[in-house]
Amino acid sequence: MTPTLTPPPEAAAPPAAEERCDRCPAAGKLRIVLAGGGELIFCGHHANKFGPELVKIAVEVVAAPDFAWRGNDLRNNDLRNSDLRNSDLGNQTTDPLSS
């Protein structure tokens, strides 16, 4: 069998200057890539308003360079909590289902 190289998927780019929020006519500041391949673009106001929900559904998030999204803190906390849960599972010396 011949090995096949698959190029890595293209990373999402921040919203372009002409792209508008999916909720209002403001300039897009945040691009959310969904698991199904779709994208959503939000202005700063709506990105922050819907931050907790967006963190749950986003596969990839790209913010404009001039925008600090509050959802990054939520994503970082989720990643840290996930890492802690995974390390706790790896440190168990007994089977958690045997109790």
C-alpha positions as CSV (number, residue, x, y, z in Angstrom):
1,M,0.0,0.0,0.0
2,T,1.3,3.4,-0.9
3,P,1.1,6.0,1.9
4,T,-0.9,9.1,1.1
5,L,-0.1,12.5,2.4
6,T,-3.0,14.7,3.2
7,P,-2.3,18.4,3.5
8,P,-3.3,20.0,6.8
9,P,-6.6,21.8,6.8
10,E,-6.4,25.5,6.1
11,A,-6.6,27.6,9.2
12,A,-9.5,30.0,9.4
13,A,-8.6,33.7,8.8
14,P,-9.9,36.6,10.9
15,P,-13.0,38.3,9.4
16,A,-12.1,40.6,6.5
17,A,-12.9,44.3,6.7
18,E,-16.0,44.0,4.5
19,E,-17.5,41.0,6.4
20,R,-20.4,41.8,8.6
21,C,-21.8,40.3,11.8
22,D,-24.4,37.6,11.3
23,R,-26.7,39.4,13.8
24,C,-26.3,43.0,12.9
25,P,-24.7,45.3,10.2
26,A,-21.5,45.9,12.3
27,A,-18.1,44.9,11.1
28,G,-17.1,41.3,11.9
29,K,-14.5,40.9,14.6
30,L,-14.8,37.1,15.3
31,R,-15.0,34.1,13.0
32,I,-16.3,30.8,14.5
33,V,-15.8,27.6,12.6
34,L,-18.4,24.9,13.4
35,A,-17.9,21.1,13.4
36,G,-20.0,20.7,10.3
37,G,-17.8,23.1,8.4
38,G,-20.0,26.2,8.6
39,E,-18.8,29.6,9.8
40,L,-20.4,32.4,11.8
41,I,-19.1,35.9,12.0
42,F,-19.9,38.3,14.9
43,C,-19.2,41.9,15.8
44,G,-17.5,42.5,19.1
45,H,-20.8,43.1,21.0
46,H,-22.4,39.9,19.8
47,A,-19.3,37.8,20.1
48,N,-19.1,38.8,23.8
49,K,-22.8,38.5,24.4
50,F,-22.9,34.9,23.0
51,G,-19.4,34.0,24.2
52,P,-20.4,31.1,26.6
53,E,-22.6,29.5,23.9
54,L,-20.0,30.0,21.1
55,V,-17.3,28.3,23.2
56,K,-19.4,25.2,23.3
57,I,-20.0,24.9,19.6
58,A,-16.8,26.3,18.1
59,V,-14.2,24.0,16.6
60,E,-12.0,27.0,15.7
61,V,-12.1,30.6,16.7
62,V,-10.2,33.5,15.0
63,A,-10.5,37.1,16.2
64,A,-9.5,40.2,14.4
65,P,-6.1,41.5,15.6
66,D,-7.7,44.5,17.2
67,F,-10.3,42.5,19.1
68,A,-9.9,40.9,22.5
69,W,-12.7,38.3,22.8
70,R,-13.9,37.5,26.3
71,G,-14.6,33.9,25.2
72,N,-10.9,33.2,25.1
73,D,-10.9,33.1,28.9
74,L,-13.8,30.6,28.8
75,R,-12.0,28.5,26.2
76,N,-8.8,28.5,28.2
77,N,-10.6,27.5,31.4
78,D,-12.4,24.7,29.5
79,L,-9.0,23.5,28.1
80,R,-7.4,23.6,31.6
81,N,-10.3,21.8,33.2
82,S,-10.2,19.2,30.5
83,D,-6.4,18.7,31.0
84,L,-6.9,18.4,34.7
85,R,-9.7,15.8,34.2
86,N,-7.5,13.8,31.8
87,S,-4.5,13.9,34.1
88,D,-6.7,12.8,37.1
89,L,-8.0,9.8,35.1
90,G,-4.4,8.9,34.3
91,N,-3.4,9.0,38.0
92,Q,-6.1,6.7,39.2
93,T,-4.6,3.5,40.7
94,T,-7.9,1.7,41.1
95,D,-10.7,1.1,38.7
96,P,-13.3,3.8,39.2
97,L,-16.1,1.4,38.2
98,S,-15.1,-1.2,40.8
99,S,-16.6,0.6,43.8
